Every structure is written in structure tokens, then in C-alpha cells.
């Protein structure tokens, strides 16, 4: 009785088809991985907008002023309850948000913050932007600029209403 051994192998055509399919899949996936970095800075911008809107809403809901102090040098911002005419972060800090340039977390760099010559956005007890803590003078509004992964965004806070708009200045 003879036993015939049959070896099954892939043909050259099957191997070429598999290699072509892997090449097409990598051509689709690799650009998506690059855009994940762009999404990180966009999420940081969204978080800043959300925190500005939340501070404004909290000021109105609690009838107490709120301030957001942007610390460009340390790439962070603090949300502070306004009690009087000066800010006391040591006593009145609500939350501090640190942006990162690498790793996990809100990725991006705060490169500028200007609210009438200061880096502080202040909302009065009615949720309107004002020139400073304890002031009733309306603010002229201001901007925050965030960059990261080849993109630059400018957040504009409008005078009187505090409405926040975002504009992409550069990026893919």
C-alpha cells in the first residue's frame, strides 16, 4: 500500500495578492495614525472652550465671579472663584488644568493669552466678561492661542456675551 504525501503550499499568485492587500491596508491606516496627533490638540482646544463655558455658567448659577488664569510659561490654566477685587488661587482654586506636549493628557501648547493686556479672563456674577475681579466694567474680550502637532487654533472670547469661537490659523 502506498501512501502519497501531499504538501500544500501557497502559490506565488496567492502570496502576491496577500502582499498587495497588506500594502493597501497600510496605506489607509498610516495616515490615520498621523491624524491622531492632530485630534489630540483639537481635544485640548475643546476642553479649554468647555472650561470657559463652564466657568461662565457657574458664575451665573452661583452668583459668584469666576476667573480663568492662563499661565503660558507653564502651559496650564486655573479656574478660580472670585472673592473680592483680587484673586487668591491658594484659597479659591476650583481646578487646574495642565496641558502636555508629549504623552497622555490634553496635548498642546498655550502660546498666548490676551484679555485686555492680561492673561486672565474674568466673569462677573451674571456671567459677563469684565475687566478684572470685582469690576463691573465690561471686558473687550480676548484670545487664547493653542498650538500642537502642526496646527494652531485661536479661541476668541467676545466682549459682553463671553461667546467663544474657534478658528484654525494653520494646520493640516
N, C-alpha and C positions, 0 to 999 in steps of 0.2 A: 504494500500500500504506500503510495507516495503522497507526501504532503507538500502542497505548494505554498510557499511563503509569499505573501503579497505585501509589499511595502507601499504604503500610501504616502505621498508627499505632495506638497503644493507645487503647482505648475508655475512657470515664470509669469504667465499672464495673471494668475491669482495674486502673486506677490506684488506685481506692478500696480494692480488695482488697489490693493491694501495700502501701498505707499502713497499713491495719489490721493486716496481718501484721507489719510493722516495729514498730508500736506494741506489739503483744503480745510480740514478742521483746525489746524494750527493757524492758518491764515485768518480764520474767523475769530479764534479765541485770543490770540496775542494782542490785537488792537483793543479788545475789550479789557484786557488786564491793564493796559496803559490808561484807559479812561477811568479806571477805578480810582486812580490818584486824583484825577480832576473831580470826581464825585466827593472825595474827602474834603477838599476846600469848599465845595458847594454846600456840604452839610455843615461846615463851620459857619459859613455865611448865614445859612438858615437858622442855626442856633442863636446867633447874635441877634438876628431880626426877631426871633421868638422871645428872647430875653428882653429886648427893648419893648416889645408889645406887652409882655407880661408885667414889666415894671410900670408901664403907663396904666394898665388895667388895675394893678394892685394899688397904685396911688389913688385912683378914683374909688375903688372898692373900700379901702381902709380910711380914706380921707386923710392920708399922710403922704407927704412927698417921698419920692424915690429918686435916687441918683445912680447913674452908671458911670464909673470912673474907668476910662481906658488907659491902661499902662502899656504904652508902646514899647518901652525899653525892656519889659519883662514878658511881653506877649500875652497879657491877660487883661481881664476886666473884672470889676467888683460891682455888685449891686448892693446899694446901701440905703437904709431908711434915713430920711431927712428929719432931723430933730433940731430945729433952730436954724441959725444962719451959717453954721459951719458943719462940715461932715466929719464924723468920728468913726472911721472904719473899724477901729479896735472894739468899739462898743455896739455899733449899729449895723455891722456887716450882715447881710442876708445870704449872699452867695458869692463865691469867687470862681471864675472860670479861667482855666489855663489852657491856651492853645499850644499844640505841639507842632514841631516841624518834621519830626520823624516818629515812627512807631504808631501806637494806638491812641485814639482820642480825637479831639477836634483838630484837624490838621490845617494849618495855615499860619500866616504871619500878619499881625496887625501892624501895618506900616505907617498909618496916620489916623489921627482922630482930632477933629477940629469943630468945636461948638462955640463960635464967637471968641476965638483966642484961647480957649481952654480945652482940656481933654475930657471934660465932664458934661454929661447930659443930665439935666435935672428936670423932673416933672413935679408940678405943684399938686396940691391935694385934689384938684379937679382933673388931673391927667394932662394938663397942658405943659409944653416945654417952656421953661423960664430961664432967665439969665444966671441964676445961682440959687443956692439953698436959702430958703426964707424969702426969696424975691417974688414980687408979683409982676415984674416986667417980663413981657413975652420974649422968648428967645428968637433969634433969627434962624434957628435950626442949625444944621451942621452935617458933617460927613464922617464916615469911617471907611478906611480903605484896607482891604484884606487881599493878600496875595498867597499863591501857593501852586506848585506844580504847573507853572507856566500860565496861570490865569490870574487876573486882577479884577476885583469887584469893588465897586463903590456903593456904600449904603448911604442914602440921603434921608435925614430926618427933617421933615418940613416944619416951618415955623407955625405957630398957633395950633395946628392939629396934631403934630407928632407923627404923622403918617410916614411910614418907612417905605422907600422904594429902593430897588437894587438894579444896578447897571453893570454889565460886564464891560470892562475897559479893554482887556486884552485876554487872549487865551485861545485854546484850540476850539 
